[in-house]
Amino acid sequence: MIEIDGSEYSGSGTILRHSVALATLLRKPLHVTKIRARRSKPGLRRQHLQAIMACCELSGGKVEGAEVNSTEILYEPGAAIRAGDFQWDIGSAGSTTMLAFTLIPPAIFSEAPHHFQITGGLFQDFAPSAFHMQRVLLPTLQQMGVQAELQVLRPGYVPEGKGLLAVGTLPLVGPLRALKILEPGPVKRIQGISLSSHLAEQKVSERMAQRSQNILTEKGYRAEIRVLQDTSALQKGAVLTLWAETQKGCLLGADRAGRVGRSSEAIGEHVARSLLEDIQAGATVDRYLADQLILFASLARGVTEYLIPMPTEHVETNLWLVEKIVGAKTSLKETHLRVEGIGFDPAGASRPSPV
């Protein structure tokens, strides 16, 4: 039994989602208590509940305590990952990308391709944006051997959600490879997507792109930003995503979603300055990749090393979690992050874990 106190470190829903994903891979029962205990509304929200139920469906598992507001669950994964096409509806503007992140590790370690369609929110605060996952996270994971793609079929925003995300994965060919990126190198290009839905008259997409372009130009950078107008979303909304590629092959991104009271210019400035901060820090990953890569690094064969922009609560949380659940050895010295992966082998997942 994997025992996890959900109030440790960040006390966030990430603890639950990562724990469920890893338990599914290890085929070990999981007991999580004090779920999101440090949040203003503790317990499971719809997006966390859907992550548990999706892993249950994917693995043929079962769960107790799976209901909104529950602060404790007992999850027993099934013996194998089921193949096929799956559809899930979060039922709110909860993050589709966080659900996708939970499902990708079990899917790639299975023996068959998978296709997921997830309905919910694609662009909101405090969650990875679909464009960052598509343009930064998945291409970086490709260097580790992950074959996965993501499509935005319909944008979805707070509060309605009802966006549509499609994710496809292929089984790994060989073990997951460690990633060593310790030299950022000069920036080769900066690209971006400035998207708004039902806001063409207000020129929101153009204004976000222009303000971010002005900020980047002041620092000597020129960005290629696609300006997109959408009418398929069920409500008004906007998002700006920028990503930089360096001559050493590093990818760093930044993004922000729109909301009532947040101007297009404020979004453009925030995204551009966030990206510049991570570049100027000499990092080889951005502030979001810094914690997102840890789960995959813990499962890889070999030592993963990269430079993060700054230590964060999410980085510390994920390092603690992979040490506790899979037995990976980790260290963080200033901004140098190191994870010694366990070389996960699904065929041996039923063996006792190293901790």
Contacts in CASP RR format, 6 or more apart in sequence:
PFRMAT RR
TARGET T0000
AUTHOR 0000-0000-0000
METHOD contacts of the structure
MODEL  1
MIEIDGSEYSGSGTILRHSVALATLLRKPLHVTKIRARRSKPGLRRQHLQ
AIMACCELSGGKVEGAEVNSTEILYEPGAAIRAGDFQWDIGSAGSTTMLA
FTLIPPAIFSEAPHHFQITGGLFQDFAPSAFHMQRVLLPTLQQMGVQAEL
QVLRPGYVPEGKGLLAVGTLPLVGPLRALKILEPGPVKRIQGISLSSHLA
EQKVSERMAQRSQNILTEKGYRAEIRVLQDTSALQKGAVLTLWAETQKGC
LLGADRAGRVGRSSEAIGEHVARSLLEDIQAGATVDRYLADQLILFASLA
RGVTEYLIPMPTEHVETNLWLVEKIVGAKTSLKETHLRVEGIGFDPAGAS
RPSPV
1 28 0 8 1.000
1 29 0 8 1.000
1 30 0 8 1.000
1 31 0 8 1.000
2 19 0 8 1.000
2 22 0 8 1.000
2 23 0 8 1.000
2 26 0 8 1.000
2 28 0 8 1.000
2 29 0 8 1.000
2 30 0 8 1.000
2 31 0 8 1.000
2 325 0 8 1.000
3 31 0 8 1.000
3 33 0 8 1.000
4 15 0 8 1.000
4 19 0 8 1.000
4 30 0 8 1.000
4 31 0 8 1.000
4 32 0 8 1.000
4 33 0 8 1.000
4 321 0 8 1.000
4 324 0 8 1.000
4 325 0 8 1.000
5 33 0 8 1.000
5 34 0 8 1.000
6 15 0 8 1.000
6 16 0 8 1.000
6 32 0 8 1.000
6 33 0 8 1.000
6 34 0 8 1.000
6 35 0 8 1.000
6 36 0 8 1.000
6 37 0 8 1.000
7 34 0 8 1.000
7 37 0 8 1.000
7 38 0 8 1.000
8 15 0 8 1.000
8 317 0 8 1.000
8 320 0 8 1.000
9 15 0 8 1.000
9 313 0 8 1.000
9 316 0 8 1.000
9 317 0 8 1.000
9 320 0 8 1.000
9 321 0 8 1.000
10 38 0 8 1.000
10 313 0 8 1.000
10 314 0 8 1.000
10 316 0 8 1.000
10 317 0 8 1.000
11 36 0 8 1.000
11 37 0 8 1.000
11 38 0 8 1.000
11 39 0 8 1.000
11 317 0 8 1.000
12 36 0 8 1.000
12 38 0 8 1.000
12 39 0 8 1.000
12 314 0 8 1.000
12 317 0 8 1.000
13 35 0 8 1.000
13 36 0 8 1.000
13 39 0 8 1.000
13 48 0 8 1.000
14 98 0 8 1.000
14 291 0 8 1.000
14 314 0 8 1.000
14 317 0 8 1.000
14 318 0 8 1.000
15 32 0 8 1.000
15 35 0 8 1.000
15 317 0 8 1.000
15 321 0 8 1.000
16 32 0 8 1.000
16 35 0 8 1.000
16 36 0 8 1.000
16 44 0 8 1.000
16 48 0 8 1.000
16 51 0 8 1.000
16 52 0 8 1.000
16 73 0 8 1.000
17 48 0 8 1.000
17 51 0 8 1.000
17 98 0 8 1.000
17 99 0 8 1.000
17 101 0 8 1.000
17 102 0 8 1.000
18 102 0 8 1.000
18 295 0 8 1.000
18 318 0 8 1.000
18 321 0 8 1.000
18 322 0 8 1.000
19 30 0 8 1.000
19 32 0 8 1.000
19 321 0 8 1.000
19 325 0 8 1.000
20 30 0 8 1.000
20 51 0 8 1.000
20 52 0 8 1.000
20 55 0 8 1.000
20 75 0 8 1.000
20 102 0 8 1.000
21 55 0 8 1.000
21 101 0 8 1.000
21 102 0 8 1.000
21 103 0 8 1.000
21 105 0 8 1.000
21 106 0 8 1.000
21 295 0 8 1.000
22 105 0 8 1.000
22 295 0 8 1.000
22 321 0 8 1.000
22 322 0 8 1.000
22 325 0 8 1.000
22 326 0 8 1.000
23 29 0 8 1.000
23 30 0 8 1.000
23 75 0 8 1.000
23 77 0 8 1.000
23 325 0 8 1.000
24 55 0 8 1.000
24 58 0 8 1.000
24 59 0 8 1.000
24 77 0 8 1.000
24 78 0 8 1.000
24 81 0 8 1.000
24 105 0 8 1.000
24 106 0 8 1.000
25 105 0 8 1.000
25 106 0 8 1.000
25 109 0 8 1.000
25 299 0 8 1.000
25 344 0 8 1.000
25 346 0 8 1.000
25 349 0 8 1.000
26 325 0 8 1.000
26 326 0 8 1.000
26 349 0 8 1.000
26 353 0 8 1.000
27 59 0 8 1.000
27 77 0 8 1.000
27 78 0 8 1.000
27 79 0 8 1.000
27 349 0 8 1.000
27 350 0 8 1.000
28 77 0 8 1.000
28 353 0 8 1.000
29 74 0 8 1.000
29 75 0 8 1.000
29 76 0 8 1.000
29 77 0 8 1.000
30 73 0 8 1.000
30 74 0 8 1.000
30 75 0 8 1.000
30 76 0 8 1.000
30 77 0 8 1.000
31 72 0 8 1.000
31 73 0 8 1.000
31 74 0 8 1.000
31 75 0 8 1.000
32 72 0 8 1.000
32 73 0 8 1.000
32 75 0 8 1.000
33 71 0 8 1.000
33 72 0 8 1.000
34 42 0 8 1.000
34 71 0 8 1.000
34 72 0 8 1.000
35 42 0 8 1.000
35 43 0 8 1.000
35 44 0 8 1.000
35 48 0 8 1.000
35 70 0 8 1.000
35 71 0 8 1.000
35 72 0 8 1.000
35 73 0 8 1.000
36 42 0 8 1.000
36 43 0 8 1.000
36 44 0 8 1.000
36 45 0 8 1.000
36 48 0 8 1.000
36 71 0 8 1.000
37 43 0 8 1.000
37 71 0 8 1.000
42 69 0 8 1.000
42 71 0 8 1.000
43 69 0 8 1.000
43 70 0 8 1.000
43 71 0 8 1.000
44 52 0 8 1.000
44 66 0 8 1.000
44 67 0 8 1.000
44 68 0 8 1.000
44 69 0 8 1.000
44 70 0 8 1.000
44 71 0 8 1.000
44 73 0 8 1.000
45 68 0 8 1.000
45 92 0 8 1.000
45 94 0 8 1.000
46 68 0 8 1.000
46 90 0 8 1.000
46 91 0 8 1.000
46 92 0 8 1.000
46 94 0 8 1.000
47 90 0 8 1.000
47 92 0 8 1.000
47 94 0 8 1.000
47 95 0 8 1.000
47 98 0 8 1.000
47 99 0 8 1.000
49 66 0 8 1.000
49 67 0 8 1.000
49 68 0 8 1.000
49 70 0 8 1.000
50 88 0 8 1.000
50 89 0 8 1.000
50 90 0 8 1.000
50 91 0 8 1.000
50 99 0 8 1.000
51 98 0 8 1.000
51 99 0 8 1.000
51 102 0 8 1.000
51 103 0 8 1.000
52 63 0 8 1.000
52 66 0 8 1.000
52 73 0 8 1.000
52 75 0 8 1.000
53 63 0 8 1.000
53 66 0 8 1.000
53 88 0 8 1.000
54 86 0 8 1.000
54 88 0 8 1.000
54 99 0 8 1.000
54 102 0 8 1.000
54 103 0 8 1.000
55 61 0 8 1.000
55 75 0 8 1.000
55 77 0 8 1.000
55 102 0 8 1.000
55 103 0 8 1.000
55 106 0 8 1.000
56 62 0 8 1.000
56 63 0 8 1.000
56 66 0 8 1.000
56 75 0 8 1.000
56 77 0 8 1.000
57 82 0 8 1.000
57 86 0 8 1.000
58 81 0 8 1.000
58 82 0 8 1.000
58 86 0 8 1.000
58 103 0 8 1.000
58 106 0 8 1.000
58 107 0 8 1.000
59 77 0 8 1.000
59 78 0 8 1.000
59 79 0 8 1.000
59 80 0 8 1.000
59 81 0 8 1.000
59 82 0 8 1.000
59 106 0 8 1.000
60 77 0 8 1.000
60 78 0 8 1.000
60 79 0 8 1.000
60 82 0 8 1.000
61 75 0 8 1.000
61 76 0 8 1.000
61 77 0 8 1.000
61 78 0 8 1.000
62 75 0 8 1.000
62 76 0 8 1.000
62 78 0 8 1.000
63 73 0 8 1.000
63 74 0 8 1.000
63 75 0 8 1.000
63 76 0 8 1.000
64 73 0 8 1.000
64 74 0 8 1.000
64 75 0 8 1.000
65 72 0 8 1.000
65 73 0 8 1.000
65 74 0 8 1.000
66 73 0 8 1.000
80 110 0 8 1.000
81 106 0 8 1.000
81 107 0 8 1.000
81 109 0 8 1.000
81 110 0 8 1.000
81 111 0 8 1.000
81 112 0 8 1.000
83 110 0 8 1.000
83 111 0 8 1.000
83 112 0 8 1.000
83 113 0 8 1.000
83 114 0 8 1.000
84 112 0 8 1.000
84 113 0 8 1.000
84 114 0 8 1.000
84 115 0 8 1.000
85 114 0 8 1.000
85 115 0 8 1.000
85 116 0 8 1.000
85 117 0 8 1.000
86 114 0 8 1.000
86 115 0 8 1.000
86 116 0 8 1.000
86 117 0 8 1.000
87 116 0 8 1.000
87 117 0 8 1.000
87 118 0 8 1.000
87 119 0 8 1.000
88 99 0 8 1.000
88 116 0 8 1.000
88 117 0 8 1.000
88 118 0 8 1.000
88 119 0 8 1.000
89 118 0 8 1.000
89 119 0 8 1.000
89 120 0 8 1.000
90 96 0 8 1.000
90 99 0 8 1.000
90 118 0 8 1.000
90 119 0 8 1.000
90 120 0 8 1.000
90 121 0 8 1.000
91 119 0 8 1.000
91 120 0 8 1.000
92 120 0 8 1.000
92 121 0 8 1.000
92 161 0 8 1.000
93 120 0 8 1.000
93 121 0 8 1.000
93 124 0 8 1.000
93 156 0 8 1.000
93 157 0 8 1.000
93 158 0 8 1.000
93 159 0 8 1.000
93 160 0 8 1.000
93 161 0 8 1.000
94 120 0 8 1.000
94 121 0 8 1.000
94 124 0 8 1.000
94 127 0 8 1.000
94 161 0 8 1.000
95 120 0 8 1.000
95 121 0 8 1.000
95 124 0 8 1.000
95 127 0 8 1.000
95 128 0 8 1.000
96 118 0 8 1.000
96 119 0 8 1.000
96 120 0 8 1.000
96 121 0 8 1.000
96 122 0 8 1.000
96 130 0 8 1.000
96 163 0 8 1.000
96 165 0 8 1.000
97 122 0 8 1.000
97 127 0 8 1.000
97 128 0 8 1.000
97 129 0 8 1.000
97 130 0 8 1.000
97 133 0 8 1.000
97 165 0 8 1.000
98 127 0 8 1.000
98 128 0 8 1.000
99 118 0 8 1.000
100 116 0 8 1.000
100 118 0 8 1.000
100 133 0 8 1.000
100 150 0 8 1.000
100 165 0 8 1.000
100 167 0 8 1.000
101 128 0 8 1.000
101 133 0 8 1.000
101 292 0 8 1.000
103 114 0 8 1.000
103 116 0 8 1.000
103 167 0 8 1.000
104 146 0 8 1.000
104 148 0 8 1.000
104 167 0 8 1.000
104 169 0 8 1.000
105 295 0 8 1.000
105 296 0 8 1.000
105 299 0 8 1.000
107 114 0 8 1.000
107 116 0 8 1.000
107 148 0 8 1.000
107 168 0 8 1.000
107 169 0 8 1.000
108 146 0 8 1.000
108 147 0 8 1.000
108 148 0 8 1.000
108 169 0 8 1.000
108 170 0 8 1.000
108 171 0 8 1.000
108 172 0 8 1.000
108 176 0 8 1.000
109 171 0 8 1.000
109 172 0 8 1.000
109 299 0 8 1.000
109 344 0 8 1.000
109 346 0 8 1.000
110 171 0 8 1.000
110 346 0 8 1.000
111 171 0 8 1.000
112 171 0 8 1.000
113 168 0 8 1.000
113 169 0 8 1.000
113 170 0 8 1.000
113 171 0 8 1.000
114 167 0 8 1.000
114 168 0 8 1.000
114 169 0 8 1.000
115 166 0 8 1.000
115 167 0 8 1.000
115 168 0 8 1.000
115 169 0 8 1.000
116 165 0 8 1.000
116 166 0 8 1.000
116 167 0 8 1.000
116 168 0 8 1.000
117 153 0 8 1.000
117 164 0 8 1.000
117 165 0 8 1.000
117 166 0 8 1.000
118 164 0 8 1.000
118 165 0 8 1.000
118 166 0 8 1.000
118 167 0 8 1.000
119 161 0 8 1.000
119 162 0 8 1.000
119 163 0 8 1.000
119 164 0 8 1.000
119 165 0 8 1.000
120 156 0 8 1.000
120 161 0 8 1.000
120 162 0 8 1.000
120 163 0 8 1.000
120 164 0 8 1.000
120 165 0 8 1.000
121 156 0 8 1.000
121 157 0 8 1.000
121 158 0 8 1.000
121 161 0 8 1.000
121 162 0 8 1.000
121 163 0 8 1.000
122 129 0 8 1.000
122 130 0 8 1.000
122 152 0 8 1.000
122 155 0 8 1.000
122 156 0 8 1.000
122 157 0 8 1.000
122 161 0 8 1.000
122 163 0 8 1.000
122 165 0 8 1.000
122 239 0 8 1.000
123 129 0 8 1.000
123 130 0 8 1.000
123 155 0 8 1.000
123 156 0 8 1.000
123 157 0 8 1.000
123 195 0 8 1.000
123 237 0 8 1.000
123 238 0 8 1.000
123 239 0 8 1.000
123 255 0 8 1.000
123 257 0 8 1.000
123 258 0 8 1.000
124 157 0 8 1.000
124 158 0 8 1.000
124 257 0 8 1.000
125 158 0 8 1.000
125 256 0 8 1.000
125 257 0 8 1.000
125 259 0 8 1.000
128 137 0 8 1.000
128 288 0 8 1.000
128 292 0 8 1.000
129 239 0 8 1.000
129 241 0 8 1.000
129 255 0 8 1.000
129 257 0 8 1.000
130 150 0 8 1.000
130 152 0 8 1.000
130 165 0 8 1.000
131 152 0 8 1.000
131 192 0 8 1.000
131 193 0 8 1.000
131 195 0 8 1.000
131 239 0 8 1.000
131 241 0 8 1.000
131 255 0 8 1.000
132 241 0 8 1.000
132 243 0 8 1.000
132 253 0 8 1.000
132 254 0 8 1.000
132 255 0 8 1.000
132 288 0 8 1.000
133 150 0 8 1.000
134 149 0 8 1.000
134 150 0 8 1.000
134 151 0 8 1.000
134 152 0 8 1.000
135 191 0 8 1.000
135 192 0 8 1.000
135 193 0 8 1.000
135 241 0 8 1.000
135 243 0 8 1.000
135 251 0 8 1.000
135 253 0 8 1.000
136 243 0 8 1.000
136 251 0 8 1.000
136 252 0 8 1.000
136 253 0 8 1.000
136 286 0 8 1.000
136 288 0 8 1.000
136 289 0 8 1.000
137 288 0 8 1.000
137 289 0 8 1.000
137 292 0 8 1.000
138 146 0 8 1.000
138 148 0 8 1.000
138 149 0 8 1.000
138 150 0 8 1.000
139 251 0 8 1.000
140 179 0 8 1.000
140 251 0 8 1.000
140 285 0 8 1.000
140 289 0 8 1.000
140 293 0 8 1.000
141 148 0 8 1.000
141 293 0 8 1.000
141 296 0 8 1.000
142 148 0 8 1.000
143 177 0 8 1.000
143 179 0 8 1.000
144 176 0 8 1.000
144 177 0 8 1.000
144 178 0 8 1.000
144 179 0 8 1.000
144 296 0 8 1.000
144 300 0 8 1.000
145 172 0 8 1.000
145 173 0 8 1.000
145 176 0 8 1.000
145 177 0 8 1.000
146 169 0 8 1.000
146 172 0 8 1.000
146 176 0 8 1.000
146 296 0 8 1.000
147 169 0 8 1.000
147 170 0 8 1.000
147 172 0 8 1.000
147 173 0 8 1.000
148 167 0 8 1.000
148 168 0 8 1.000
148 169 0 8 1.000
148 170 0 8 1.000
149 167 0 8 1.000
149 168 0 8 1.000
150 165 0 8 1.000
150 166 0 8 1.000
150 167 0 8 1.000
150 168 0 8 1.000
151 165 0 8 1.000
151 166 0 8 1.000
151 167 0 8 1.000
152 164 0 8 1.000
152 165 0 8 1.000
153 163 0 8 1.000
153 164 0 8 1.000
153 165 0 8 1.000
153 166 0 8 1.000
154 162 0 8 1.000
154 163 0 8 1.000
154 164 0 8 1.000
154 232 0 8 1.000
154 233 0 8 1.000
155 163 0 8 1.000
155 195 0 8 1.000
155 197 0 8 1.000
155 230 0 8 1.000
155 232 0 8 1.000
155 233 0 8 1.000
155 237 0 8 1.000
155 239 0 8 1.000
156 162 0 8 1.000
156 163 0 8 1.000
156 164 0 8 1.000
156 197 0 8 1.000
156 233 0 8 1.000
156 234 0 8 1.000
156 235 0 8 1.000
156 237 0 8 1.000
157 197 0 8 1.000
157 233 0 8 1.000
157 235 0 8 1.000
157 236 0 8 1.000
157 237 0 8 1.000
157 238 0 8 1.000
157 239 0 8 1.000
157 257 0 8 1.000
157 258 0 8 1.000
158 257 0 8 1.000
158 259 0 8 1.000
159 235 0 8 1.000
160 234 0 8 1.000
160 235 0 8 1.000
161 234 0 8 1.000
161 235 0 8 1.000
162 233 0 8 1.000
162 234 0 8 1.000
163 233 0 8 1.000
163 234 0 8 1.000
175 300 0 8 1.000
175 301 0 8 1.000
175 343 0 8 1.000
175 344 0 8 1.000
175 345 0 8 1.000
176 296 0 8 1.000
176 299 0 8 1.000
176 300 0 8 1.000
176 301 0 8 1.000
176 343 0 8 1.000
176 344 0 8 1.000
177 300 0 8 1.000
177 301 0 8 1.000
178 297 0 8 1.000
178 300 0 8 1.000
178 301 0 8 1.000
178 302 0 8 1.000
178 303 0 8 1.000
178 304 0 8 1.000
178 341 0 8 1.000
179 293 0 8 1.000
179 297 0 8 1.000
179 300 0 8 1.000
179 304 0 8 1.000
179 305 0 8 1.000
179 306 0 8 1.000
180 303 0 8 1.000
180 304 0 8 1.000
180 305 0 8 1.000
180 306 0 8 1.000
181 248 0 8 1.000
181 249 0 8 1.000
181 250 0 8 1.000
181 284 0 8 1.000
181 285 0 8 1.000
181 305 0 8 1.000
181 306 0 8 1.000
181 307 0 8 1.000
182 284 0 8 1.000
182 305 0 8 1.000
182 306 0 8 1.000
182 307 0 8 1.000
182 336 0 8 1.000
183 248 0 8 1.000
183 284 0 8 1.000
184 246 0 8 1.000
184 248 0 8 1.000
184 250 0 8 1.000
184 279 0 8 1.000
184 282 0 8 1.000
184 283 0 8 1.000
184 284 0 8 1.000
184 307 0 8 1.000
185 246 0 8 1.000
185 247 0 8 1.000
185 248 0 8 1.000
185 250 0 8 1.000
186 246 0 8 1.000
186 247 0 8 1.000
187 221 0 8 1.000
187 244 0 8 1.000
187 245 0 8 1.000
187 246 0 8 1.000
187 247 0 8 1.000
187 279 0 8 1.000
188 245 0 8 1.000
188 246 0 8 1.000
188 247 0 8 1.000
188 249 0 8 1.000
189 224 0 8 1.000
189 244 0 8 1.000
189 245 0 8 1.000
190 216 0 8 1.000
190 221 0 8 1.000
190 222 0 8 1.000
190 223 0 8 1.000
190 224 0 8 1.000
190 242 0 8 1.000
190 243 0 8 1.000
190 244 0 8 1.000
190 245 0 8 1.000
190 275 0 8 1.000
191 223 0 8 1.000
191 224 0 8 1.000
191 225 0 8 1.000
191 226 0 8 1.000
191 242 0 8 1.000
191 243 0 8 1.000
191 245 0 8 1.000
192 223 0 8 1.000
192 224 0 8 1.000
192 225 0 8 1.000
192 226 0 8 1.000
192 240 0 8 1.000
192 241 0 8 1.000
192 242 0 8 1.000
192 243 0 8 1.000
193 225 0 8 1.000
193 226 0 8 1.000
193 228 0 8 1.000
193 239 0 8 1.000
193 240 0 8 1.000
193 241 0 8 1.000
194 205 0 8 1.000
194 206 0 8 1.000
194 208 0 8 1.000
194 209 0 8 1.000
194 212 0 8 1.000
194 225 0 8 1.000
194 226 0 8 1.000
194 227 0 8 1.000
194 228 0 8 1.000
194 240 0 8 1.000
195 205 0 8 1.000
195 228 0 8 1.000
195 230 0 8 1.000
195 238 0 8 1.000
195 239 0 8 1.000
195 240 0 8 1.000
196 202 0 8 1.000
196 204 0 8 1.000
196 205 0 8 1.000
196 208 0 8 1.000
196 228 0 8 1.000
196 229 0 8 1.000
196 230 0 8 1.000
196 236 0 8 1.000
196 237 0 8 1.000
196 238 0 8 1.000
196 239 0 8 1.000
197 230 0 8 1.000
197 231 0 8 1.000
197 232 0 8 1.000
197 233 0 8 1.000
197 235 0 8 1.000
197 236 0 8 1.000
197 237 0 8 1.000
197 238 0 8 1.000
198 230 0 8 1.000
198 231 0 8 1.000
198 233 0 8 1.000
198 235 0 8 1.000
198 236 0 8 1.000
198 237 0 8 1.000
199 205 0 8 1.000
199 229 0 8 1.000
199 236 0 8 1.000
199 237 0 8 1.000
199 238 0 8 1.000
200 229 0 8 1.000
202 264 0 8 1.000
203 264 0 8 1.000
204 237 0 8 1.000
204 238 0 8 1.000
204 264 0 8 1.000
205 227 0 8 1.000
205 228 0 8 1.000
205 229 0 8 1.000
205 238 0 8 1.000
206 227 0 8 1.000
207 264 0 8 1.000
207 265 0 8 1.000
208 238 0 8 1.000
208 240 0 8 1.000
208 264 0 8 1.000
208 265 0 8 1.000
208 267 0 8 1.000
208 268 0 8 1.000
208 271 0 8 1.000
209 225 0 8 1.000
209 227 0 8 1.000
209 240 0 8 1.000
209 268 0 8 1.000
211 264 0 8 1.000
211 265 0 8 1.000
211 267 0 8 1.000
211 268 0 8 1.000
211 269 0 8 1.000
211 272 0 8 1.000
212 223 0 8 1.000
212 225 0 8 1.000
212 240 0 8 1.000
212 242 0 8 1.000
212 268 0 8 1.000
212 269 0 8 1.000
212 271 0 8 1.000
212 272 0 8 1.000
213 222 0 8 1.000
213 223 0 8 1.000
213 225 0 8 1.000
213 272 0 8 1.000
215 268 0 8 1.000
215 269 0 8 1.000
215 272 0 8 1.000
215 273 0 8 1.000
215 276 0 8 1.000
216 222 0 8 1.000
216 223 0 8 1.000
216 272 0 8 1.000
216 275 0 8 1.000
216 276 0 8 1.000
219 276 0 8 1.000
221 276 0 8 1.000
223 242 0 8 1.000
225 242 0 8 1.000
237 257 0 8 1.000
237 258 0 8 1.000
238 257 0 8 1.000
238 258 0 8 1.000
238 264 0 8 1.000
238 267 0 8 1.000
239 255 0 8 1.000
239 256 0 8 1.000
239 257 0 8 1.000
239 258 0 8 1.000
240 255 0 8 1.000
240 256 0 8 1.000
240 267 0 8 1.000
240 268 0 8 1.000
240 271 0 8 1.000
241 253 0 8 1.000
241 254 0 8 1.000
241 255 0 8 1.000
241 271 0 8 1.000
242 253 0 8 1.000
242 254 0 8 1.000
242 255 0 8 1.000
242 271 0 8 1.000
242 272 0 8 1.000
242 275 0 8 1.000
243 251 0 8 1.000
243 252 0 8 1.000
243 253 0 8 1.000
243 254 0 8 1.000
243 275 0 8 1.000
244 251 0 8 1.000
244 252 0 8 1.000
244 253 0 8 1.000
244 275 0 8 1.000
244 279 0 8 1.000
245 251 0 8 1.000
246 252 0 8 1.000
248 284 0 8 1.000
250 284 0 8 1.000
250 285 0 8 1.000
251 285 0 8 1.000
251 286 0 8 1.000
251 289 0 8 1.000
252 275 0 8 1.000
252 278 0 8 1.000
252 279 0 8 1.000
252 283 0 8 1.000
252 285 0 8 1.000
252 286 0 8 1.000
252 289 0 8 1.000
253 275 0 8 1.000
253 278 0 8 1.000
253 286 0 8 1.000
253 288 0 8 1.000
253 289 0 8 1.000
254 271 0 8 1.000
254 272 0 8 1.000
254 274 0 8 1.000
254 275 0 8 1.000
254 278 0 8 1.000
254 286 0 8 1.000
255 271 0 8 1.000
256 267 0 8 1.000
256 268 0 8 1.000
256 270 0 8 1.000
256 271 0 8 1.000
256 274 0 8 1.000
257 267 0 8 1.000
258 267 0 8 1.000
274 287 0 8 1.000
275 286 0 8 1.000
277 309 0 8 1.000
278 286 0 8 1.000
278 287 0 8 1.000
278 309 0 8 1.000
281 309 0 8 1.000
281 310 0 8 1.000
281 335 0 8 1.000
282 307 0 8 1.000
282 309 0 8 1.000
283 290 0 8 1.000
283 306 0 8 1.000
283 307 0 8 1.000
283 308 0 8 1.000
283 309 0 8 1.000
283 335 0 8 1.000
284 306 0 8 1.000
284 307 0 8 1.000
285 293 0 8 1.000
285 306 0 8 1.000
285 307 0 8 1.000
285 308 0 8 1.000
285 309 0 8 1.000
286 309 0 8 1.000
287 308 0 8 1.000
287 309 0 8 1.000
287 310 0 8 1.000
287 312 0 8 1.000
290 306 0 8 1.000
290 308 0 8 1.000
290 309 0 8 1.000
290 312 0 8 1.000
290 314 0 8 1.000
290 315 0 8 1.000
290 337 0 8 1.000
291 312 0 8 1.000
291 314 0 8 1.000
291 315 0 8 1.000
291 317 0 8 1.000
291 318 0 8 1.000
293 304 0 8 1.000
293 306 0 8 1.000
294 315 0 8 1.000
294 318 0 8 1.000
294 319 0 8 1.000
294 322 0 8 1.000
294 330 0 8 1.000
294 337 0 8 1.000
294 339 0 8 1.000
295 318 0 8 1.000
295 322 0 8 1.000
297 304 0 8 1.000
297 322 0 8 1.000
297 328 0 8 1.000
297 339 0 8 1.000
297 341 0 8 1.000
298 322 0 8 1.000
298 326 0 8 1.000
298 327 0 8 1.000
298 328 0 8 1.000
298 330 0 8 1.000
298 339 0 8 1.000
298 341 0 8 1.000
298 342 0 8 1.000
299 326 0 8 1.000
299 341 0 8 1.000
299 342 0 8 1.000
299 343 0 8 1.000
299 344 0 8 1.000
300 339 0 8 1.000
300 341 0 8 1.000
300 343 0 8 1.000
300 344 0 8 1.000
301 341 0 8 1.000
301 343 0 8 1.000
302 340 0 8 1.000
302 341 0 8 1.000
302 343 0 8 1.000
303 338 0 8 1.000
303 339 0 8 1.000
303 340 0 8 1.000
303 341 0 8 1.000
304 338 0 8 1.000
304 339 0 8 1.000
304 341 0 8 1.000
305 336 0 8 1.000
305 337 0 8 1.000
305 338 0 8 1.000
305 339 0 8 1.000
306 337 0 8 1.000
307 335 0 8 1.000
307 336 0 8 1.000
307 337 0 8 1.000
308 315 0 8 1.000
308 332 0 8 1.000
308 335 0 8 1.000
308 337 0 8 1.000
309 335 0 8 1.000
310 335 0 8 1.000
311 332 0 8 1.000
311 335 0 8 1.000
315 332 0 8 1.000
315 337 0 8 1.000
316 332 0 8 1.000
319 330 0 8 1.000
319 332 0 8 1.000
319 337 0 8 1.000
319 339 0 8 1.000
322 328 0 8 1.000
322 330 0 8 1.000
322 339 0 8 1.000
323 329 0 8 1.000
323 330 0 8 1.000
323 355 0 8 1.000
324 355 0 8 1.000
325 353 0 8 1.000
325 355 0 8 1.000
326 341 0 8 1.000
326 342 0 8 1.000
326 344 0 8 1.000
326 353 0 8 1.000
326 354 0 8 1.000
326 355 0 8 1.000
327 342 0 8 1.000
327 353 0 8 1.000
327 354 0 8 1.000
327 355 0 8 1.000
328 339 0 8 1.000
328 340 0 8 1.000
328 341 0 8 1.000
328 342 0 8 1.000
329 339 0 8 1.000
329 340 0 8 1.000
329 341 0 8 1.000
330 337 0 8 1.000
330 338 0 8 1.000
330 339 0 8 1.000
330 340 0 8 1.000
331 337 0 8 1.000
331 338 0 8 1.000
332 338 0 8 1.000
342 354 0 8 1.000
END
